[in-house]
Amino acid sequence: MLQRIQTIYLIISALIMGALYIWFPVVQNEAGVIVIDRGEPLVFGLIFGSIALTIISILSFKKRQRQFVLNRLNIILNFVLLGVFVYRSLTISGEILISEKGIGVVLPIISIVFLVLANKAIKRDEDLVKSVDRLR
């Protein structure tokens, strides 16, 4: 059923990652060299991989175990994306304007929170189904 709470969590997670792609600014250092760009293949692939995994997870609502595994893979993908952001920010020489980056670096963390909530709801549904099967 698509009208479960984990579907709402997954939709919110996909929207957050879409917002990350739309609103993430180009980060430059003092010399004007681009440090992180949303069109960069690594960042682009990680963001749209996360969105694709979320959509596939939403559409596989009949297979809760697959949905659970896809969400875990998506969490790992978001941690990798967060690691790329932090690594790129810390490895440049000179100073960058961290406060001007906005909320872009925090959005993968928010997405991870919603994916964890979705996994909790999926686990609760799976436990409910197993308890009903036990009674038969």
C-alpha positions in Angstrom: 0.0 0.0 0.0 1.3 3.4 -0.9 -0.6 5.1 1.9 1.8 4.1 4.6 3.9 6.5 6.7 7.2 5.3 5.3 6.0 6.4 1.9 5.6 10.0 3.2 9.1 9.8 4.8 10.6 8.5 1.5 8.9 11.2 -0.5 10.2 13.9 1.9 13.7 12.4 1.5 13.5 12.5 -2.3 12.3 16.1 -2.2 15.1 17.1 0.1 17.7 15.6 -2.3 16.0 17.3 -5.2 16.2 20.6 -3.3 19.9 19.9 -2.6 20.5 19.7 -6.3 18.5 22.8 -7.1 19.7 25.1 -4.3 23.2 23.9 -3.7 25.5 26.8 -4.6 28.8 26.6 -6.4 31.4 26.8 -3.6 34.5 28.8 -4.4 37.6 29.7 -2.5 39.2 33.1 -2.2 41.0 32.9 -5.5 37.7 32.1 -7.3 38.5 28.5 -8.0 35.4 26.3 -7.9 35.7 23.7 -5.1 32.3 22.0 -5.3 29.8 22.3 -8.1 26.5 20.6 -8.4 27.2 19.7 -12.0 30.3 17.8 -11.1 29.9 14.1 -12.1 30.6 12.7 -8.6 28.2 15.0 -6.8 25.6 14.8 -9.6 25.8 11.0 -9.6 25.4 10.7 -5.8 22.5 13.1 -5.6 20.6 11.5 -8.4 21.5 8.0 -7.3 19.9 8.8 -3.9 16.8 10.1 -5.6 16.6 7.0 -7.9 17.0 4.7 -4.9 14.3 6.5 -3.0 11.8 6.3 -6.0 12.6 2.6 -6.5 12.1 2.0 -2.8 8.7 3.8 -2.9 7.6 1.7 -5.9 8.6 -1.6 -4.2 6.1 -1.2 -1.4 5.0 -4.9 -1.7 8.5 -6.2 -0.9 9.3 -4.7 2.5 12.7 -6.5 2.8 13.8 -5.0 -0.5 12.6 -1.6 0.6 14.5 -1.9 3.8 17.8 -2.8 2.0 17.3 0.0 -0.6 16.9 2.5 2.2 20.1 1.3 3.9 22.0 1.6 0.6 20.5 5.1 0.3 21.7 6.0 3.8 25.2 4.8 2.8 25.0 6.9 -0.4 24.0 10.0 1.6 26.9 9.4 4.0 29.3 9.2 1.0 27.8 12.5 -0.4 28.3 14.1 3.0 31.8 12.9 3.1 32.6 14.3 -0.3 31.2 17.7 0.9 33.3 17.7 4.0 36.5 16.4 2.3 36.3 19.0 -0.4 35.7 21.8 2.1 38.6 20.7 4.3 41.3 20.0 1.7 41.5 23.3 0.0 44.1 25.8 1.0 43.1 29.2 2.2 39.7 30.0 3.6 36.3 29.6 2.1 33.2 31.3 3.1 31.4 28.4 5.0 28.5 30.5 6.1 27.7 31.4 2.5 27.2 27.7 1.5 23.8 27.7 3.2 22.0 24.6 4.2 23.3 22.5 1.3 25.7 20.5 3.3 23.1 19.8 6.0 20.5 18.4 3.7 22.0 14.9 3.3 21.8 14.6 7.1 18.1 15.5 7.1 17.6 13.0 4.3 19.3 10.3 6.4 17.0 11.1 9.3 13.9 10.6 7.2 15.3 7.4 5.7 15.9 6.0 9.2 12.4 6.9 10.2 11.1 5.1 7.0 13.2 2.0 8.0 11.7 2.0 11.5 8.2 2.1 10.0 9.0 -0.7 7.5 10.4 -2.8 10.3 7.2 -2.2 12.4 5.1 -3.3 9.4 7.2 -6.4 8.9 6.9 -7.3 12.6 3.1 -6.8 12.4 2.8 -9.1 9.3 5.0 -11.7 11.0 2.8 -11.6 14.2 -0.4 -12.1 12.2 1.2 -15.0 10.3 2.1 -16.6 13.6 -1.5 -16.6 14.7 -2.8 -18.5 11.6 
